[in-house]
Amino acid sequence: MSDATKASRQRVRSIVSLAAGIVLGLIFLIAGSGKAFGFGEMPGQTMQFIGAILPDALLTPGVAYFIGDIFFPYIIPWLELCLGILLLLRIWPRLFAAISLPLIAAFIVNNSWYISQGKMKFTSCECFGIWEEMFGTLTHVQSLSLDIVLFALALTIIFVHPGGFLSSPPWLAKLGKGAKRQDK
């Protein structure tokens, strides 16, 4: 294989990984910021899901408080926000795409469970927090479809991104070199 062909393939891989990272990062950024600015809101169907999958012995009042009042309303939005920012900045994209897989898988399972129950108490997924008031809501089927696309984008970054697992963008390496020069 010629050097030109190798360079061309690397460029295509870089562009595909960049596009996947931008889309995944923007969606995480929008979803995380919408939930974070909602100050403690939590989708009702998520608590129904947790109540259905956790045995009563594990769902003690303390665990229910942590899940319902801390983990989902505060930790998950900030995790989404951080993942979105880091994916957009392309800092260790493979690592953060891999970290996003369990989160996306949990969203897929939550939406799949809710759809399979045939419950219509909650008509929207409340995936984007306060932004849904301005831009509209997604149904659970639409949300599940989006989650599957997000999962595919994360896998695309993991398998297509050129460089090593912990490779960083060139601008970050230059930033570090500039700081070393100023120390001298």
N, C-alpha and C positions, 0 to 999 in steps of 0.2 A: 504494500500500500504506500502510495507516495505521500510525501510530507504535506502537499497541498490538500490531499484527500483527508488526512488526519486533522489538519487545521480546520478544514471545512466542517467535519463532523463535530469537532470540539466546539466550534462556533454555534452550530445548530443546537447541540446539547445545552450550551450556555444560554441561548435565547429561550429554549423551551423551559428550562429550569427557572429562568428569570420571570417569564410570563406566569408560570404556575405559582411562583413565590409571591408575585405581586397580587394575583387574584386571591390566593389563600390569605395573605397578610392583610389585604384590605377588608375581606369579609370578617376575619377575626377582629380587626381594629374597629370596624363598625359595630359588630355584635357586642364586643367587650365594652366599648365606650357607651353604647346605648343601655346596657345593663348596669354599668358602674354609675352612670349619671341618674339611673332610676333609684339609687340609694336604697338598696335592700329589698327590692322587689324580687319575687320568685314565682316562676310559673307553677300554677296549681297542679297541672298534670304531672309535674316532676315529683311532687310529694305523694301523689297517688301511686306513681311508679315505685318509689322507694318503699312505700308502705306495702306494696304488693310483693316485692322481691325479697325484702329483708324479713327474716323470721322475727316473730314477736319477742323472742328472747334477746335478740340483738338490738331491736328498736326500743331501747330504753328512753325515758324522757330526756336524759342528757345527750344521747346520740341524736335523737330527733331534734333537739334544740340546736346542736352543732350543725347538722345537715340543713335544717330549714332556716336557721337564723344567721349562720356564719358562712358555711361552705358554699352553698349555691348562690346566695345573694351577694357575697363579697369576694370570696376566693376565686370562683370560676370566672366572673367578669374580668378581674385583674389578670388572671392567667391568660384569658383570651386577648386582652389588650397587650400584654407583654409579648405573647407569641406573634401577634400581628405586627408590632413594631420591629421585633427582631427579624421576622421574615422579610419585611419591607427593606430593612437595612442590609439584608443578606449576610448577617452574622451567623456563622455555622448553620446554614440552611438545612443541611441533612439532619443534624441533631434536633433542631427545633421542629422540623417536619415529623421526625420520628416521635418526639414528645407529644405532638398534636394528635397522633393516631389514636391513642386510648381515649382522649377527650372526644374526638369525632365519633369513635365507635360507641361511646356512651350516649351521644346524641342520637345515633342511628338506632340503638337498642331502645332508648326511651320513646322515640317516635314510632318505631315498629310496634312496640308493646301497646302504645295508646291506640294506634290504628287497628290493631288486632282485637282490641277489646270492644270496638264499635261504639265507644263512648263519644258523646258529642257535647259534654258539659263545657269543654273548652274548645272554642271554634278556631283558635289560632295557637301557634306554638310559642308566641312571645319570645322569639329568638333574638330580636334586635332591640329589646327594651323600649326606651323612649322614642327611638327613631320610627317605630311602627305607628306612632300617633301622626307623624308627618307623611310617611311614605306608604302606609298600608301594612297589612299583616300577611303572613304566609299560613296556608292551611298546613295540617300535619303531613299530608302527602307531598306538598311542595317543599316543606322543610326536610322531609326524608330524602327527597330527590337532591336537594342542595347538599345535604350531609354526605350523600354518596359521591357527589362531584368533589366535595372537599377532601374526602378520603382518597379519591383518585389523584387529586392534585398533590397531596402530601406524598403519596407513593411515587408520583412522577418526579418530585424533587429528590426523594431518596435514591431512586434508581438512575436518574438521568443527569443530575448535577455533576459537572466535571470537577475533578479535584478530589481530595481526601474527605473523609467523614467530617473532620473538623476544619475544613478549609474556610478561610475568611476572604472577604473581598479585598482587592488590591488597595483600595483607599484606606482600609483599616491598617494594613501593614505600613503604608506611607505615613499614616498618622502616628504610629508608634515610633518610626524612624525619626520623624520630626521632633518628637519629644526627647529622644535620646540625644539629638544634636544640641538642643537647648540646654541640656544638663552639663555639657562639656565646657 
